[in-house]
Amino acid sequence: MPSNSFNTDKIHRILVIKLSSIGDVIQSSPVADKLRKRYPNAIIDWIVETKSKDVIIGNSNLDEVIVWKRKEWVEELKKTWDYCLFFQRIATIFKHLRQRNYDLAIDLQGLFRSALVAWLSGALWRVCYTDTGEFSPLFANIKIQPNYERDIHVKYRYVGLLQFLGIDTTNLRMQMPLSSSDREFANNFLTQNSLTSKQYIVLNPATSWQSKCWPADFYAHVGDLIISRLQLPIVILGAPNDQSLVKEIKDKMGKSAFDLAGQTTLKELATVIEQAALFIGGDTGPLYIAEAIGTATVSIFGPTDPAKHAPIGSQHIALAAQNCKFCYKGFCADKRCMLEITPEQVYDAVTQLLPNKYANEK
């Protein structure tokens, strides 16, 4: 807990540390909203890695987003062995952090590298949970005991770290910053393909873990069910390295679907999701983008616990195997938990969420 010398009213400059991944960063975005409400005149910055920067850049609650190109610098170092440039870059980013003169650094990541960022930032006070990994509490001088009964879902765990500041941790608001120029992509895509807003469904089949991926033929089957029974078009999303998976799904479908894999930025992908009637996918970043921007979701969970991670609210349905142990393993040889969830179950969930004019076609 904070020492006697800590004064919550004398916080003027705050650094939030949540580096990756996309889903984790956007689920932690209510922290920025809560901090801004508590400290309306403070400088509030956020440091993030490149992969997840687009879910934070443009957030109206932040003064500056600092992008740490950690992975890119490591990859370049492996090719060039230019240690001088590598450490020069690291020194530059930490010099910038120290020049910001933070009073408080909030480590939402709870790993060695995030704790090191907090320490090297020069922040007077550094806060993290007591149960975080990789010795990260050693770098903190404010250590918070988590409320395991209250902080079951990750979003509540993130904001729970702010309770010592006297911040209310209810009514959480996730934010995915989108501009009118970002939305031009979706508008042009819909116009060019004769699609209507809220009259199509998106599939996002890829995830960062092999164990979280629902089979391609299952996605193909549920896509065909939606097109044939609900007469709603299907748009399949994905990153550049997901193109082969999306092609496999399209090849296995009896109906035609739109393929946007590798053709969007993260913000452009978000605008396509925003215009959709519903999102279908696994436990991955775009699922939480859909939640943040208000699109209904049907999510398919396997090794991770939906009680801790799934979108919250009546317009979201999370499906998980009945006997799943939520092993949190990145690789699974047989993926029994994912195979237990059938395309028919996903389709039934879709019809529960769609307006009656579609659900009546079930």
C-alpha positions as semicolon CSV with decimal commas, in nm:
position;residue;x (nm);y (nm);z (nm)
1;M;0,000;0,000;0,000
2;P;0,112;0,363;-0,046
3;S;0,344;0,506;0,216
4;N;0,239;0,792;0,444
5;S;0,424;1,044;0,226
6;F;0,213;0,965;-0,080
7;N;-0,054;1,226;-0,155
8;T;-0,314;1,134;-0,419
9;D;-0,396;1,501;-0,476
10;K;-0,040;1,589;-0,574
11;I;-0,029;1,381;-0,891
12;H;0,027;1,598;-1,198
13;R;0,206;1,373;-1,447
14;I;0,114;1,007;-1,502
15;L;0,261;0,734;-1,721
16;V;0,047;0,429;-1,802
17;I;0,241;0,121;-1,910
18;K;0,056;-0,141;-2,113
19;L;0,270;-0,256;-2,402
20;S;0,086;-0,543;-2,570
21;S;-0,115;-0,728;-2,699
22;I;-0,397;-0,560;-2,896
23;G;-0,677;-0,721;-2,695
24;D;-0,510;-0,653;-2,360
25;V;-0,436;-0,292;-2,448
26;I;-0,790;-0,210;-2,557
27;Q;-0,937;-0,386;-2,253
28;S;-0,715;-0,171;-2,034
29;S;-0,829;0,151;-2,209
30;P;-1,087;0,231;-1,933
31;V;-0,784;0,316;-1,717
32;A;-0,721;0,628;-1,928
33;D;-1,085;0,733;-1,897
34;K;-1,088;0,685;-1,519
35;L;-0,757;0,871;-1,472
36;R;-0,876;1,165;-1,680
37;K;-1,194;1,197;-1,474
38;R;-0,992;1,188;-1,150
39;Y;-0,716;1,419;-1,276
40;P;-0,870;1,646;-1,543
41;N;-0,569;1,879;-1,554
42;A;-0,291;1,621;-1,531
43;I;-0,052;1,513;-1,806
44;I;-0,144;1,151;-1,881
45;D;0,079;0,954;-2,121
46;W;0,074;0,591;-2,234
47;I;0,366;0,380;-2,357
48;V;0,279;0,097;-2,595
49;E;0,455;-0,129;-2,844
50;T;0,405;-0,090;-3,219
51;K;0,161;-0,377;-3,269
52;S;-0,097;-0,224;-3,037
53;K;-0,041;0,148;-3,094
54;D;-0,349;0,201;-3,313
55;V;-0,589;0,116;-3,031
56;I;-0,438;0,395;-2,818
57;I;-0,329;0,666;-3,062
58;G;-0,607;0,923;-3,078
59;N;-0,746;0,843;-2,732
60;S;-0,895;1,173;-2,614
61;N;-0,797;1,105;-2,254
62;L;-0,424;1,097;-2,329
63;D;-0,175;1,376;-2,385
64;E;0,093;1,166;-2,554
65;V;0,128;0,810;-2,677
66;I;0,489;0,689;-2,673
67;V;0,551;0,403;-2,915
68;W;0,832;0,168;-2,812
69;K;0,952;-0,018;-3,122
70;R;1,107;-0,292;-2,911
71;K;1,047;-0,588;-3,141
72;E;1,151;-0,399;-3,454
73;W;1,475;-0,289;-3,291
74;V;1,552;-0,643;-3,173
75;E;1,488;-0,784;-3,522
76;E;1,713;-0,521;-3,679
77;L;1,982;-0,595;-3,422
78;K;1,976;-0,963;-3,522
79;K;2,046;-0,860;-3,882
80;T;2,300;-0,581;-3,833
81;W;2,457;-0,655;-3,492
82;D;2,471;-0,279;-3,446
83;Y;2,458;-0,266;-3,068
84;C;2,555;0,099;-3,067
85;L;2,240;0,197;-3,260
86;F;2,026;-0,042;-3,055
87;F;2,126;0,103;-2,719
88;Q;2,117;0,456;-2,857
89;R;1,752;0,406;-2,947
90;I;1,670;0,266;-2,605
91;A;1,852;0,554;-2,437
92;T;1,660;0,806;-2,648
93;I;1,317;0,675;-2,554
94;F;1,399;0,657;-2,184
95;K;1,555;1,002;-2,191
96;H;1,225;1,127;-2,333
97;L;1,032;0,953;-2,054
98;R;1,254;1,105;-1,785
99;Q;1,211;1,450;-1,934
100;R;0,835;1,416;-1,880
101;N;0,896;1,419;-1,500
102;Y;0,627;1,170;-1,404
103;D;0,490;1,165;-1,053
104;L;0,330;0,824;-1,101
105;A;0,391;0,525;-1,330
106;I;0,115;0,263;-1,344
107;D;0,237;-0,080;-1,458
108;L;-0,066;-0,260;-1,601
109;Q;0,152;-0,522;-1,772
110;G;0,318;-0,671;-1,467
111;L;0,622;-0,814;-1,645
112;F;0,995;-0,748;-1,613
113;R;1,013;-0,521;-1,916
114;S;0,714;-0,309;-1,810
115;A;0,847;-0,281;-1,456
116;L;1,184;-0,175;-1,599
117;V;1,008;0,093;-1,806
118;A;0,841;0,225;-1,489
119;W;1,171;0,235;-1,304
120;L;1,373;0,389;-1,587
121;S;1,103;0,651;-1,646
122;G;1,218;0,817;-1,326
123;A;0,863;0,830;-1,188
124;L;0,861;0,913;-0,818
125;W;0,592;0,654;-0,750
126;R;0,558;0,322;-0,933
127;V;0,256;0,099;-0,880
128;C;0,180;-0,262;-0,968
129;Y;-0,005;-0,560;-0,825
130;T;0,164;-0,785;-0,570
131;D;0,092;-1,099;-0,773
132;T;0,252;-0,994;-1,103
133;G;0,534;-1,196;-1,259
134;E;0,900;-1,179;-1,350
135;F;0,994;-0,999;-1,025
136;S;0,811;-0,684;-1,141
137;P;0,702;-0,586;-0,784
138;L;1,071;-0,535;-0,699
139;F;1,069;-0,224;-0,921
140;A;0,754;-0,077;-0,758
141;N;0,721;0,126;-0,440
142;I;0,341;0,105;-0,430
143;K;0,219;-0,256;-0,432
144;I;-0,151;-0,330;-0,447
145;Q;-0,310;-0,653;-0,328
146;P;-0,567;-0,759;-0,591
147;N;-0,927;-0,817;-0,494
148;Y;-0,972;-1,168;-0,630
149;E;-1,347;-1,171;-0,567
150;R;-1,410;-0,834;-0,733
151;D;-1,143;-0,835;-1,006
152;I;-1,237;-1,153;-1,191
153;H;-1,260;-0,998;-1,537
154;V;-0,939;-0,845;-1,672
155;K;-1,104;-0,505;-1,728
156;Y;-1,191;-0,483;-1,357
157;R;-0,845;-0,602;-1,266
158;Y;-0,686;-0,321;-1,468
159;V;-0,896;-0,045;-1,314
160;G;-0,873;-0,211;-0,974
161;L;-0,512;-0,097;-0,967
162;L;-0,644;0,262;-0,944
163;Q;-0,854;0,220;-0,631
164;F;-0,582;0,359;-0,404
165;L;-0,621;0,690;-0,592
166;G;-0,984;0,710;-0,482
167;I;-1,106;0,625;-0,833
168;D;-1,444;0,465;-0,891
169;T;-1,401;0,136;-1,075
170;T;-1,754;0,088;-1,204
171;N;-1,909;0,191;-1,538
172;L;-1,606;0,105;-1,746
173;R;-1,578;0,262;-2,091
174;M;-1,347;0,105;-2,346
175;Q;-1,232;0,332;-2,628
176;M;-1,115;0,257;-2,982
177;P;-1,023;0,594;-3,134
178;L;-1,150;0,626;-3,493
179;S;-1,145;0,932;-3,717
180;S;-1,355;1,030;-4,017
181;S;-1,059;0,947;-4,243
182;D;-1,042;0,597;-4,089
183;R;-1,413;0,552;-4,159
184;E;-1,367;0,646;-4,525
185;F;-1,219;0,301;-4,582
186;A;-1,531;0,118;-4,462
187;N;-1,762;0,358;-4,644
188;N;-1,573;0,307;-4,971
189;F;-1,561;-0,070;-4,920
190;L;-1,936;-0,088;-4,866
191;T;-2,010;0,133;-5,166
192;Q;-1,779;-0,057;-5,402
193;N;-1,929;-0,392;-5,303
194;S;-2,296;-0,286;-5,277
195;L;-2,306;-0,361;-4,905
196;T;-2,524;-0,181;-4,652
197;S;-2,426;-0,079;-4,302
198;K;-2,548;-0,327;-4,038
199;Q;-2,650;-0,569;-4,314
200;Y;-2,347;-0,800;-4,311
201;I;-2,154;-1,016;-4,064
202;V;-1,778;-1,029;-4,015
203;L;-1,572;-1,338;-3,943
204;N;-1,229;-1,296;-3,783
205;P;-1,086;-1,648;-3,781
206;A;-0,721;-1,593;-3,682
207;T;-0,581;-1,557;-3,331
208;S;-0,229;-1,522;-3,195
209;W;-0,243;-1,868;-3,031
210;Q;-0,281;-2,188;-3,230
211;S;-0,493;-2,329;-2,948
212;K;-0,749;-2,046;-2,977
213;C;-0,820;-2,100;-3,346
214;W;-1,155;-2,257;-3,437
215;P;-1,121;-2,489;-3,742
216;A;-1,138;-2,334;-4,090
217;D;-1,411;-2,573;-4,203
218;F;-1,624;-2,471;-3,902
219;Y;-1,595;-2,106;-4,004
220;A;-1,682;-2,203;-4,360
221;H;-1,990;-2,394;-4,242
222;V;-2,125;-2,116;-4,022
223;G;-2,061;-1,866;-4,302
224;D;-2,269;-2,076;-4,540
225;L;-2,547;-2,109;-4,281
226;I;-2,565;-1,732;-4,238
227;I;-2,567;-1,659;-4,609
228;S;-2,821;-1,927;-4,703
229;R;-3,061;-1,888;-4,412
230;L;-3,030;-1,519;-4,321
231;Q;-2,934;-1,382;-4,663
232;L;-2,662;-1,175;-4,500
233;P;-2,322;-1,131;-4,671
234;I;-2,004;-1,245;-4,497
235;V;-1,686;-1,034;-4,477
236;I;-1,374;-1,218;-4,357
237;L;-1,104;-1,014;-4,183
238;G;-0,742;-1,082;-4,107
239;A;-0,386;-0,953;-4,100
240;P;-0,143;-1,008;-4,390
241;N;-0,017;-1,334;-4,239
242;D;-0,376;-1,462;-4,214
243;Q;-0,436;-1,458;-4,589
244;S;-0,378;-1,830;-4,639
245;L;-0,623;-1,916;-4,360
246;V;-0,889;-1,683;-4,504
247;K;-0,837;-1,833;-4,849
248;E;-0,882;-2,182;-4,702
249;I;-1,212;-2,078;-4,544
250;K;-1,335;-1,921;-4,867
251;D;-1,237;-2,231;-5,066
252;K;-1,434;-2,451;-4,827
253;M;-1,747;-2,235;-4,840
254;G;-2,025;-2,319;-5,080
255;K;-2,123;-1,952;-5,089
256;S;-1,916;-1,649;-5,181
257;A;-1,765;-1,424;-4,912
258;F;-1,573;-1,096;-4,917
259;D;-1,203;-1,123;-4,830
260;L;-1,030;-0,829;-4,657
261;A;-0,735;-1,020;-4,509
262;G;-0,419;-0,813;-4,527
263;Q;-0,598;-0,517;-4,689
264;T;-0,663;-0,296;-4,386
265;T;-0,483;-0,114;-4,110
266;L;-0,603;-0,193;-3,760
267;K;-0,815;0,122;-3,753
268;E;-0,962;0,046;-4,097
269;L;-1,043;-0,306;-3,981
270;A;-1,219;-0,150;-3,683
271;T;-1,440;0,064;-3,909
272;V;-1,550;-0,244;-4,105
273;I;-1,641;-0,411;-3,775
274;E;-1,821;-0,094;-3,665
275;Q;-2,050;-0,106;-3,969
276;A;-2,124;-0,480;-3,930
277;A;-2,439;-0,627;-3,779
278;L;-2,234;-0,877;-3,581
279;F;-1,879;-1,005;-3,526
280;I;-1,779;-1,374;-3,500
281;G;-1,432;-1,474;-3,381
282;G;-1,209;-1,615;-3,113
283;D;-1,031;-1,462;-2,816
284;T;-0,828;-1,205;-3,008
285;G;-0,778;-0,830;-3,044
286;P;-1,051;-0,757;-3,302
287;L;-1,309;-0,919;-3,070
288;Y;-1,242;-0,650;-2,810
289;I;-1,234;-0,380;-3,076
290;A;-1,588;-0,493;-3,166
291;E;-1,690;-0,469;-2,800
292;A;-1,536;-0,122;-2,765
293;I;-1,716;0,022;-3,069
294;G;-2,053;-0,131;-2,984
295;T;-2,085;-0,418;-3,235
296;A;-2,256;-0,736;-3,115
297;T;-2,027;-1,040;-3,088
298;V;-2,034;-1,417;-3,080
299;S;-1,700;-1,537;-2,947
300;I;-1,551;-1,885;-2,939
301;F;-1,335;-1,964;-2,635
302;G;-1,108;-2,262;-2,577
303;P;-0,795;-2,243;-2,359
304;T;-0,883;-1,906;-2,202
305;D;-1,164;-1,842;-1,955
306;P;-1,453;-1,631;-2,093
307;A;-1,542;-1,527;-1,737
308;K;-1,212;-1,341;-1,728
309;H;-1,184;-1,221;-2,087
310;A;-1,509;-1,230;-2,289
311;P;-1,700;-0,914;-2,387
312;I;-1,948;-0,801;-2,123
313;G;-2,312;-0,719;-2,193
314;S;-2,637;-0,852;-2,335
315;Q;-2,529;-0,807;-2,697
316;H;-2,238;-1,047;-2,653
317;I;-2,245;-1,427;-2,635
318;A;-1,933;-1,627;-2,551
319;L;-1,929;-1,999;-2,626
320;A;-1,694;-2,241;-2,451
321;A;-1,664;-2,617;-2,415
322;Q;-1,857;-2,757;-2,117
323;N;-1,565;-2,956;-1,979
324;C;-1,281;-2,715;-2,063
325;K;-1,016;-2,663;-1,793
326;F;-0,897;-2,331;-1,943
327;C;-0,538;-2,448;-1,963
328;Y;-0,401;-2,122;-2,111
329;K;-0,165;-2,318;-2,333
330;G;-0,067;-2,157;-2,662
331;F;-0,048;-2,487;-2,847
332;C;-0,276;-2,791;-2,832
333;A;-0,234;-3,106;-3,038
334;D;-0,602;-3,200;-3,059
335;K;-0,788;-2,878;-2,957
336;R;-1,077;-3,082;-2,816
337;C;-1,224;-2,779;-2,641
338;M;-1,251;-2,587;-2,968
339;L;-1,388;-2,884;-3,162
340;E;-1,666;-2,926;-2,908
341;I;-1,819;-2,594;-3,019
342;T;-2,013;-2,661;-3,339
343;P;-2,105;-2,428;-3,627
344;E;-2,471;-2,488;-3,541
345;Q;-2,412;-2,354;-3,188
346;V;-2,246;-2,043;-3,327
347;Y;-2,529;-1,994;-3,576
348;D;-2,789;-2,028;-3,299
349;A;-2,604;-1,763;-3,098
350;V;-2,605;-1,534;-3,402
351;T;-2,982;-1,563;-3,437
352;Q;-3,026;-1,483;-3,067
353;L;-2,847;-1,152;-3,111
354;L;-2,974;-1,035;-3,448
355;P;-3,294;-0,833;-3,487
356;N;-3,614;-1,030;-3,534
357;K;-3,624;-0,969;-3,908
358;Y;-3,316;-1,193;-3,936
359;A;-3,378;-1,431;-3,648
360;N;-3,716;-1,527;-3,789
361;E;-3,533;-1,693;-4,077
362;K;-3,376;-1,946;-3,841
